[in-house]
Amino acid sequence: MTKKALDELSKDADVVKVTEMEEIMAYGVMSTPALVVDEKVVSYGKVLKPKDIVKFLNI
């Protein structure tokens, strides 16, 4: 969904899927999925639609 949001904005960015529980917990996230933008957790515990992700990326 994040890649789709980036396509909508015509932006290029590194998208990394983190699956290691230790790394996820280091962000303070206790429920997944989560979205981290520029090392800041902006959403967790729900699957966002691309239009919702665009709001976080278009800052």
N, CA, C, O and CB atoms as a CASP TS submission, in Angstrom:
PFRMAT TS
TARGET T0000
AUTHOR 0000-0000-0000
METHOD Language model
MODEL 1
PARENT N/A
ATOM      1  N   MET     1       0.815  -1.185   0.000  1.00  0.00           N
ATOM      2  CA  MET     1       0.000   0.000   0.000  1.00  0.00           C
ATOM      3  C   MET     1       0.870   1.266   0.000  1.00  0.00           C
ATOM      4  O   MET     1       0.532   2.271  -0.624  1.00  0.00           O
ATOM      5  CB  MET     1      -0.934  -0.011   1.202  1.00  0.00           C
ATOM      6  N   THR     2       1.987   1.188   0.708  1.00  0.00           N
ATOM      7  CA  THR     2       2.883   2.352   0.762  1.00  0.00           C
ATOM      8  C   THR     2       3.477   2.632  -0.614  1.00  0.00           C
ATOM      9  O   THR     2       3.605   3.789  -1.014  1.00  0.00           O
ATOM     10  CB  THR     2       4.012   2.125   1.794  1.00  0.00           C
ATOM     11  N   LYS     3       3.834   1.590  -1.328  1.00  0.00           N
ATOM     12  CA  LYS     3       4.382   1.779  -2.674  1.00  0.00           C
ATOM     13  C   LYS     3       3.338   2.391  -3.601  1.00  0.00           C
ATOM     14  O   LYS     3       3.662   3.231  -4.440  1.00  0.00           O
ATOM     15  CB  LYS     3       4.880   0.441  -3.248  1.00  0.00           C
ATOM     16  N   LYS     4       2.087   1.970  -3.449  1.00  0.00           N
ATOM     17  CA  LYS     4       1.015   2.559  -4.256  1.00  0.00           C
ATOM     18  C   LYS     4       0.853   4.045  -3.932  1.00  0.00           C
ATOM     19  O   LYS     4       0.664   4.865  -4.831  1.00  0.00           O
ATOM     20  CB  LYS     4      -0.316   1.812  -4.018  1.00  0.00           C
ATOM     21  N   ALA     5       0.928   4.383  -2.650  1.00  0.00           N
ATOM     22  CA  ALA     5       0.816   5.784  -2.240  1.00  0.00           C
ATOM     23  C   ALA     5       1.961   6.609  -2.826  1.00  0.00           C
ATOM     24  O   ALA     5       1.745   7.729  -3.289  1.00  0.00           O
ATOM     25  CB  ALA     5       0.810   5.899  -0.702  1.00  0.00           C
ATOM     26  N   LEU     6       3.162   6.066  -2.807  1.00  0.00           N
ATOM     27  CA  LEU     6       4.309   6.771  -3.393  1.00  0.00           C
ATOM     28  C   LEU     6       4.120   6.971  -4.891  1.00  0.00           C
ATOM     29  O   LEU     6       4.462   8.023  -5.432  1.00  0.00           O
ATOM     30  CB  LEU     6       5.609   5.998  -3.128  1.00  0.00           C
ATOM     31  N   ASP     7       3.575   5.958  -5.559  1.00  0.00           N
ATOM     32  CA  ASP     7       3.302   6.088  -6.994  1.00  0.00           C
ATOM     33  C   ASP     7       2.301   7.210  -7.254  1.00  0.00           C
ATOM     34  O   ASP     7       2.465   7.990  -8.192  1.00  0.00           O
ATOM     35  CB  ASP     7       2.769   4.759  -7.566  1.00  0.00           C
ATOM     36  N   GLU     8       1.259   7.289  -6.418  1.00  0.00           N
ATOM     37  CA  GLU     8       0.254   8.343  -6.579  1.00  0.00           C
ATOM     38  C   GLU     8       0.879   9.731  -6.454  1.00  0.00           C
ATOM     39  O   GLU     8       0.460  10.673  -7.126  1.00  0.00           O
ATOM     40  CB  GLU     8      -0.862   8.176  -5.541  1.00  0.00           C
ATOM     41  N   LEU     9       1.879   9.847  -5.593  1.00  0.00           N
ATOM     42  CA  LEU     9       2.549  11.126  -5.375  1.00  0.00           C
ATOM     43  C   LEU     9       3.713  11.349  -6.330  1.00  0.00           C
ATOM     44  O   LEU     9       4.327  12.416  -6.326  1.00  0.00           O
ATOM     45  CB  LEU     9       3.041  11.211  -3.955  1.00  0.00           C
ATOM     46  N   SER    10       4.017  10.349  -7.146  1.00  0.00           N
ATOM     47  CA  SER    10       5.181  10.378  -8.044  1.00  0.00           C
ATOM     48  C   SER    10       6.453  10.636  -7.257  1.00  0.00           C
ATOM     49  O   SER    10       7.320  11.398  -7.686  1.00  0.00           O
ATOM     50  CB  SER    10       5.005  11.454  -9.132  1.00  0.00           C
ATOM     51  N   LYS    11       6.558   9.985  -6.088  1.00  0.00           N
ATOM     52  CA  LYS    11       7.746  10.115  -5.247  1.00  0.00           C
ATOM     53  C   LYS    11       8.487   8.794  -5.205  1.00  0.00           C
ATOM     54  O   LYS    11       7.906   7.724  -5.383  1.00  0.00           O
ATOM     55  CB  LYS    11       7.370  10.571  -3.821  1.00  0.00           C
ATOM     56  N   ASP    12       9.771   8.895  -4.966  1.00  0.00           N
ATOM     57  CA  ASP    12      10.611   7.726  -4.838  1.00  0.00           C
ATOM     58  C   ASP    12      11.159   7.694  -3.418  1.00  0.00           C
ATOM     59  O   ASP    12      11.652   8.703  -2.915  1.00  0.00           O
ATOM     60  CB  ASP    12      11.757   7.732  -5.891  1.00  0.00           C
ATOM     61  N   ALA    13      11.073   6.546  -2.780  1.00  0.00           N
ATOM     62  CA  ALA    13      11.591   6.414  -1.416  1.00  0.00           C
ATOM     63  C   ALA    13      11.914   4.953  -1.155  1.00  0.00           C
ATOM     64  O   ALA    13      11.401   4.057  -1.826  1.00  0.00           O
ATOM     65  CB  ALA    13      10.570   6.951  -0.367  1.00  0.00           C
ATOM     66  N   ASP    14      12.766   4.729  -0.180  1.00  0.00           N
ATOM     67  CA  ASP    14      13.063   3.363   0.225  1.00  0.00           C
ATOM     68  C   ASP    14      11.931   2.870   1.111  1.00  0.00           C
ATOM     69  O   ASP    14      11.556   3.524   2.084  1.00  0.00           O
ATOM     70  CB  ASP    14      14.432   3.275   0.963  1.00  0.00           C
ATOM     71  N   VAL    15      11.391   1.709   0.761  1.00  0.00           N
ATOM     72  CA  VAL    15      10.340   1.079   1.556  1.00  0.00           C
ATOM     73  C   VAL    15      10.928  -0.226   2.087  1.00  0.00           C
ATOM     74  O   VAL    15      11.349  -1.092   1.320  1.00  0.00           O
ATOM     75  CB  VAL    15       9.017   0.829   0.706  1.00  0.00           C
ATOM     76  N   VAL    16      10.946  -0.348   3.399  1.00  0.00           N
ATOM     77  CA  VAL    16      11.550  -1.517   4.034  1.00  0.00           C
ATOM     78  C   VAL    16      10.495  -2.217   4.870  1.00  0.00           C
ATOM     79  O   VAL    16       9.852  -1.600   5.719  1.00  0.00           O
ATOM     80  CB  VAL    16      12.773  -1.118   4.907  1.00  0.00           C
ATOM     81  N   LYS    17      10.322  -3.502   4.628  1.00  0.00           N
ATOM     82  CA  LYS    17       9.399  -4.299   5.430  1.00  0.00           C
ATOM     83  C   LYS    17      10.199  -4.943   6.550  1.00  0.00           C
ATOM     84  O   LYS    17      11.100  -5.745   6.304  1.00  0.00           O
ATOM     85  CB  LYS    17       8.663  -5.379   4.562  1.00  0.00           C
ATOM     86  N   VAL    18       9.862  -4.587   7.772  1.00  0.00           N
ATOM     87  CA  VAL    18      10.562  -5.109   8.945  1.00  0.00           C
ATOM     88  C   VAL    18       9.745  -6.255   9.513  1.00  0.00           C
ATOM     89  O   VAL    18       8.552  -6.106   9.779  1.00  0.00           O
ATOM     90  CB  VAL    18      10.790  -3.996  10.020  1.00  0.00           C
ATOM     91  N   THR    19      10.394  -7.406   9.701  1.00  0.00           N
ATOM     92  CA  THR    19       9.684  -8.572  10.227  1.00  0.00           C
ATOM     93  C   THR    19      10.272  -9.084  11.542  1.00  0.00           C
ATOM     94  O   THR    19       9.662  -9.911  12.221  1.00  0.00           O
ATOM     95  CB  THR    19       9.700  -9.682   9.204  1.00  0.00           C
ATOM     96  N   GLU    20      11.443  -8.596  11.892  1.00  0.00           N
ATOM     97  CA  GLU    20      12.083  -9.026  13.139  1.00  0.00           C
ATOM     98  C   GLU    20      11.399  -8.346  14.322  1.00  0.00           C
ATOM     99  O   GLU    20      11.344  -7.119  14.397  1.00  0.00           O
ATOM    100  CB  GLU    20      13.607  -8.700  13.126  1.00  0.00           C
ATOM    101  N   MET    21      10.878  -9.157  15.245  1.00  0.00           N
ATOM    102  CA  MET    21      10.118  -8.624  16.373  1.00  0.00           C
ATOM    103  C   MET    21      10.932  -7.647  17.223  1.00  0.00           C
ATOM    104  O   MET    21      10.386  -6.653  17.701  1.00  0.00           O
ATOM    105  CB  MET    21       9.624  -9.762  17.239  1.00  0.00           C
ATOM    106  N   GLU    22      12.205  -7.905  17.417  1.00  0.00           N
ATOM    107  CA  GLU    22      13.048  -7.007  18.207  1.00  0.00           C
ATOM    108  C   GLU    22      13.109  -5.615  17.582  1.00  0.00           C
ATOM    109  O   GLU    22      13.029  -4.607  18.284  1.00  0.00           O
ATOM    110  CB  GLU    22      14.461  -7.586  18.343  1.00  0.00           C
ATOM    111  N   GLU    23      13.249  -5.570  16.282  1.00  0.00           N
ATOM    112  CA  GLU    23      13.334  -4.288  15.584  1.00  0.00           C
ATOM    113  C   GLU    23      11.983  -3.556  15.629  1.00  0.00           C
ATOM    114  O   GLU    23      11.939  -2.336  15.787  1.00  0.00           O
ATOM    115  CB  GLU    23      13.782  -4.505  14.117  1.00  0.00           C
ATOM    116  N   ILE    24      10.898  -4.301  15.490  1.00  0.00           N
ATOM    117  CA  ILE    24       9.557  -3.702  15.575  1.00  0.00           C
ATOM    118  C   ILE    24       9.342  -3.119  16.964  1.00  0.00           C
ATOM    119  O   ILE    24       8.854  -1.996  17.096  1.00  0.00           O
ATOM    120  CB  ILE    24       8.455  -4.752  15.254  1.00  0.00           C
ATOM    121  N   MET    25       9.698  -3.861  17.988  1.00  0.00           N
ATOM    122  CA  MET    25       9.505  -3.407  19.364  1.00  0.00           C
ATOM    123  C   MET    25      10.394  -2.210  19.701  1.00  0.00           C
ATOM    124  O   MET    25      10.060  -1.416  20.580  1.00  0.00           O
ATOM    125  CB  MET    25       9.785  -4.546  20.333  1.00  0.00           C
ATOM    126  N   ALA    26      11.523  -2.080  19.004  1.00  0.00           N
ATOM    127  CA  ALA    26      12.417  -0.944  19.235  1.00  0.00           C
ATOM    128  C   ALA    26      11.719   0.378  18.887  1.00  0.00           C
ATOM    129  O   ALA    26      12.079   1.433  19.409  1.00  0.00           O
ATOM    130  CB  ALA    26      13.710  -1.102  18.405  1.00  0.00           C
ATOM    131  N   TYR    27      10.732   0.310  18.011  1.00  0.00           N
ATOM    132  CA  TYR    27       9.952   1.496  17.668  1.00  0.00           C
ATOM    133  C   TYR    27       8.810   1.733  18.654  1.00  0.00           C
ATOM    134  O   TYR    27       8.096   2.731  18.556  1.00  0.00           O
ATOM    135  CB  TYR    27       9.398   1.365  16.258  1.00  0.00           C
ATOM    136  N   GLY    28       8.641   0.816  19.600  1.00  0.00           N
ATOM    137  CA  GLY    28       7.563   0.948  20.571  1.00  0.00           C
ATOM    138  C   GLY    28       6.232   0.454  20.033  1.00  0.00           C
ATOM    139  O   GLY    28       5.182   0.723  20.617  1.00  0.00           O
ATOM    140  N   VAL    29       6.272  -0.256  18.938  1.00  0.00           N
ATOM    141  CA  VAL    29       5.056  -0.772  18.311  1.00  0.00           C
ATOM    142  C   VAL    29       4.706  -2.115  18.944  1.00  0.00           C
ATOM    143  O   VAL    29       5.522  -3.036  18.981  1.00  0.00           O
ATOM    144  CB  VAL    29       5.235  -0.914  16.766  1.00  0.00           C
ATOM    145  N   MET    30       3.476  -2.203  19.438  1.00  0.00           N
ATOM    146  CA  MET    30       3.036  -3.440  20.077  1.00  0.00           C
ATOM    147  C   MET    30       2.030  -4.209  19.217  1.00  0.00           C
ATOM    148  O   MET    30       1.733  -5.368  19.504  1.00  0.00           O
ATOM    149  CB  MET    30       2.423  -3.131  21.433  1.00  0.00           C
ATOM    150  N   SER    31       1.509  -3.578  18.172  1.00  0.00           N
ATOM    151  CA  SER    31       0.613  -4.284  17.252  1.00  0.00           C
ATOM    152  C   SER    31       0.957  -3.874  15.828  1.00  0.00           C
ATOM    153  O   SER    31       1.253  -2.712  15.550  1.00  0.00           O
ATOM    154  CB  SER    31      -0.887  -3.980  17.572  1.00  0.00           C
ATOM    155  N   THR    32       0.910  -4.841  14.947  1.00  0.00           N
ATOM    156  CA  THR    32       1.246  -4.597  13.554  1.00  0.00           C
ATOM    157  C   THR    32      -0.010  -4.712  12.708  1.00  0.00           C
ATOM    158  O   THR    32      -1.000  -5.288  13.160  1.00  0.00           O
ATOM    159  CB  THR    32       2.331  -5.582  13.063  1.00  0.00           C
ATOM    160  N   PRO    33       0.003  -4.189  11.515  1.00  0.00           N
ATOM    161  CA  PRO    33       1.105  -3.521  10.836  1.00  0.00           C
ATOM    162  C   PRO    33       1.338  -2.111  11.375  1.00  0.00           C
ATOM    163  O   PRO    33       0.486  -1.533  12.050  1.00  0.00           O
ATOM    164  CB  PRO    33       0.837  -3.465   9.343  1.00  0.00           C
ATOM    165  N   ALA    34       2.497  -1.585  11.063  1.00  0.00           N
ATOM    166  CA  ALA    34       2.835  -0.220  11.475  1.00  0.00           C
ATOM    167  C   ALA    34       3.475   0.495  10.288  1.00  0.00           C
ATOM    168  O   ALA    34       4.043  -0.128   9.391  1.00  0.00           O
ATOM    169  CB  ALA    34       3.796  -0.220  12.719  1.00  0.00           C
ATOM    170  N   LEU    35       3.367   1.803  10.312  1.00  0.00           N
ATOM    171  CA  LEU    35       4.007   2.629   9.288  1.00  0.00           C
ATOM    172  C   LEU    35       4.911   3.622   9.986  1.00  0.00           C
ATOM    173  O   LEU    35       4.481   4.380  10.855  1.00  0.00           O
ATOM    174  CB  LEU    35       2.952   3.361   8.394  1.00  0.00           C
ATOM    175  N   VAL    36       6.188   3.601   9.584  1.00  0.00           N
ATOM    176  CA  VAL    36       7.182   4.503  10.152  1.00  0.00           C
ATOM    177  C   VAL    36       7.699   5.379   9.011  1.00  0.00           C
ATOM    178  O   VAL    36       8.149   4.873   7.984  1.00  0.00           O
ATOM    179  CB  VAL    36       8.355   3.710  10.855  1.00  0.00           C
ATOM    180  N   VAL    37       7.629   6.693   9.203  1.00  0.00           N
ATOM    181  CA  VAL    37       8.108   7.638   8.196  1.00  0.00           C
ATOM    182  C   VAL    37       9.181   8.493   8.851  1.00  0.00           C
ATOM    183  O   VAL    37       8.935   9.149   9.864  1.00  0.00           O
ATOM    184  CB  VAL    37       6.938   8.526   7.622  1.00  0.00           C
ATOM    185  N   ASP    38      10.371   8.480   8.265  1.00  0.00           N
ATOM    186  CA  ASP    38      11.505   9.241   8.809  1.00  0.00           C
ATOM    187  C   ASP    38      11.728   8.920  10.291  1.00  0.00           C
ATOM    188  O   ASP    38      11.901   9.817  11.115  1.00  0.00           O
ATOM    189  CB  ASP    38      11.270  10.756   8.629  1.00  0.00           C
ATOM    190  N   GLU    39      11.722   7.633  10.606  1.00  0.00           N
ATOM    191  CA  GLU    39      11.990   7.112  11.960  1.00  0.00           C
ATOM    192  C   GLU    39      10.916   7.470  12.987  1.00  0.00           C
ATOM    193  O   GLU    39      11.137   7.322  14.189  1.00  0.00           O
ATOM    194  CB  GLU    39      13.317   7.631  12.443  1.00  0.00           C
ATOM    195  N   LYS    40       9.750   7.943  12.521  1.00  0.00           N
ATOM    196  CA  LYS    40       8.649   8.277  13.424  1.00  0.00           C
ATOM    197  C   LYS    40       7.462   7.363  13.118  1.00  0.00           C
ATOM    198  O   LYS    40       7.042   7.257  11.966  1.00  0.00           O
ATOM    199  CB  LYS    40       8.245   9.783  13.285  1.00  0.00           C
ATOM    200  N   VAL    41       6.926   6.708  14.138  1.00  0.00           N
ATOM    201  CA  VAL    41       5.756   5.854  13.959  1.00  0.00           C
ATOM    202  C   VAL    41       4.550   6.758  13.731  1.00  0.00           C
ATOM    203  O   VAL    41       4.207   7.577  14.584  1.00  0.00           O
ATOM    204  CB  VAL    41       5.535   4.910  15.198  1.00  0.00           C
ATOM    205  N   VAL    42       3.912   6.602  12.574  1.00  0.00           N
ATOM    206  CA  VAL    42       2.761   7.436  12.251  1.00  0.00           C
ATOM    207  C   VAL    42       1.451   6.666  12.308  1.00  0.00           C
ATOM    208  O   VAL    42       0.379   7.269  12.363  1.00  0.00           O
ATOM    209  CB  VAL    42       2.932   8.040  10.884  1.00  0.00           C
ATOM    210  N   SER    43       1.526   5.335  12.296  1.00  0.00           N
ATOM    211  CA  SER    43       0.319   4.518  12.377  1.00  0.00           C
ATOM    212  C   SER    43       0.713   3.112  12.799  1.00  0.00           C
ATOM    213  O   SER    43       1.787   2.621  12.451  1.00  0.00           O
ATOM    214  CB  SER    43      -0.443   4.499  11.019  1.00  0.00           C
ATOM    215  N   TYR    44      -0.178   2.469  13.559  1.00  0.00           N
ATOM    216  CA  TYR    44       0.038   1.062  13.895  1.00  0.00           C
ATOM    217  C   TYR    44      -1.294   0.406  14.221  1.00  0.00           C
ATOM    218  O   TYR    44      -2.246   1.066  14.636  1.00  0.00           O
ATOM    219  CB  TYR    44       1.019   0.919  15.084  1.00  0.00           C
ATOM    220  N   GLY    45      -1.341  -0.904  14.024  1.00  0.00           N
ATOM    221  CA  GLY    45      -2.520  -1.674  14.370  1.00  0.00           C
ATOM    222  C   GLY    45      -3.627  -1.703  13.338  1.00  0.00           C
ATOM    223  O   GLY    45      -4.693  -2.265  13.591  1.00  0.00           O
ATOM    224  N   LYS    46      -3.393  -1.107  12.177  1.00  0.00           N
ATOM    225  CA  LYS    46      -4.422  -1.154  11.136  1.00  0.00           C
ATOM    226  C   LYS    46      -3.780  -1.075   9.759  1.00  0.00           C
ATOM    227  O   LYS    46      -2.701  -0.509   9.584  1.00  0.00           O
ATOM    228  CB  LYS    46      -5.440  -0.008  11.319  1.00  0.00           C
ATOM    229  N   VAL    47      -4.474  -1.657   8.790  1.00  0.00           N
ATOM    230  CA  VAL    47      -4.015  -1.600   7.409  1.00  0.00           C
ATOM    231  C   VAL    47      -4.571  -0.328   6.798  1.00  0.00           C
ATOM    232  O   VAL    47      -5.783  -0.125   6.732  1.00  0.00           O
ATOM    233  CB  VAL    47      -4.458  -2.865   6.597  1.00  0.00           C
ATOM    234  N   LEU    48      -3.666   0.520   6.355  1.00  0.00           N
ATOM    235  CA  LEU    48      -4.063   1.791   5.753  1.00  0.00           C
ATOM    236  C   LEU    48      -4.259   1.642   4.252  1.00  0.00           C
ATOM    237  O   LEU    48      -3.590   0.839   3.601  1.00  0.00           O
ATOM    238  CB  LEU    48      -3.019   2.873   6.043  1.00  0.00           C
ATOM    239  N   LYS    49      -5.172   2.414   3.723  1.00  0.00           N
ATOM    240  CA  LYS    49      -5.360   2.481   2.278  1.00  0.00           C
ATOM    241  C   LYS    49      -4.353   3.500   1.733  1.00  0.00           C
ATOM    242  O   LYS    49      -3.909   4.390   2.458  1.00  0.00           O
ATOM    243  CB  LYS    49      -6.848   2.876   1.903  1.00  0.00           C
ATOM    244  N   PRO    50      -3.996   3.362   0.444  1.00  0.00           N
ATOM    245  CA  PRO    50      -3.032   4.310  -0.125  1.00  0.00           C
ATOM    246  C   PRO    50      -3.413   5.767   0.092  1.00  0.00           C
ATOM    247  O   PRO    50      -2.539   6.593   0.355  1.00  0.00           O
ATOM    248  CB  PRO    50      -2.881   4.056  -1.594  1.00  0.00           C
ATOM    249  N   LYS    51      -4.701   6.105  -0.011  1.00  0.00           N
ATOM    250  CA  LYS    51      -5.107   7.508   0.166  1.00  0.00           C
ATOM    251  C   LYS    51      -4.830   8.004   1.576  1.00  0.00           C
ATOM    252  O   LYS    51      -4.587   9.194   1.776  1.00  0.00           O
ATOM    253  CB  LYS    51      -6.588   7.675  -0.153  1.00  0.00           C
ATOM    254  N   ASP    52      -4.865   7.098   2.567  1.00  0.00           N
ATOM    255  CA  ASP    52      -4.544   7.482   3.943  1.00  0.00           C
ATOM    256  C   ASP    52      -3.039   7.633   4.136  1.00  0.00           C
ATOM    257  O   ASP    52      -2.585   8.515   4.865  1.00  0.00           O
ATOM    258  CB  ASP    52      -5.097   6.446   4.929  1.00  0.00           C
ATOM    259  N   ILE    53      -2.277   6.780   3.486  1.00  0.00           N
ATOM    260  CA  ILE    53      -0.814   6.841   3.580  1.00  0.00           C
ATOM    261  C   ILE    53      -0.295   8.123   2.928  1.00  0.00           C
ATOM    262  O   ILE    53       0.672   8.717   3.406  1.00  0.00           O
ATOM    263  CB  ILE    53      -0.171   5.599   2.911  1.00  0.00           C
ATOM    264  N   VAL    54      -0.933   8.547   1.842  1.00  0.00           N
ATOM    265  CA  VAL    54      -0.532   9.765   1.138  1.00  0.00           C
ATOM    266  C   VAL    54      -0.485  10.944   2.110  1.00  0.00           C
ATOM    267  O   VAL    54       0.391  11.802   2.003  1.00  0.00           O
ATOM    268  CB  VAL    54      -1.503  10.067  -0.031  1.00  0.00           C
ATOM    269  N   LYS    55      -1.414  10.987   3.046  1.00  0.00           N
ATOM    270  CA  LYS    55      -1.451  12.094   4.017  1.00  0.00           C
ATOM    271  C   LYS    55      -0.176  12.155   4.855  1.00  0.00           C
ATOM    272  O   LYS    55       0.307  13.239   5.181  1.00  0.00           O
ATOM    273  CB  LYS    55      -2.668  11.950   4.940  1.00  0.00           C
ATOM    274  N   PHE    56       0.367  10.986   5.200  1.00  0.00           N
ATOM    275  CA  PHE    56       1.594  10.946   5.991  1.00  0.00           C
ATOM    276  C   PHE    56       2.822  11.246   5.138  1.00  0.00           C
ATOM    277  O   PHE    56       3.810  11.773   5.649  1.00  0.00           O
ATOM    278  CB  PHE    56       1.746   9.584   6.659  1.00  0.00           C
ATOM    279  N   LEU    57       2.780  10.928   3.879  1.00  0.00           N
ATOM    280  CA  LEU    57       3.931  11.122   3.012  1.00  0.00           C
ATOM    281  C   LEU    57       3.974  12.497   2.371  1.00  0.00           C
ATOM    282  O   LEU    57       5.021  12.922   1.881  1.00  0.00           O
ATOM    283  CB  LEU    57       3.940  10.081   1.948  1.00  0.00           C
ATOM    284  N   ASN    58       2.872  13.181   2.370  1.00  0.00           N
ATOM    285  CA  ASN    58       2.759  14.466   1.685  1.00  0.00           C
ATOM    286  C   ASN    58       2.940  15.626   2.643  1.00  0.00           C
ATOM    287  O   ASN    58       2.336  16.685   2.468  1.00  0.00           O
ATOM    288  CB  ASN    58       1.416  14.577   0.991  1.00  0.00           C
ATOM    289  N   ILE    59       3.773  15.428   3.657  1.00  0.00           N
ATOM    290  CA  ILE    59       4.002  16.460   4.669  1.00  0.00           C
ATOM    291  C   ILE    59       5.157  17.348   4.250  1.00  0.00           C
ATOM    292  O   ILE    59       5.511  18.282   4.969  1.00  0.00           O
ATOM    293  CB  ILE    59       4.284  15.829   6.047  1.00  0.00           C
TER
END
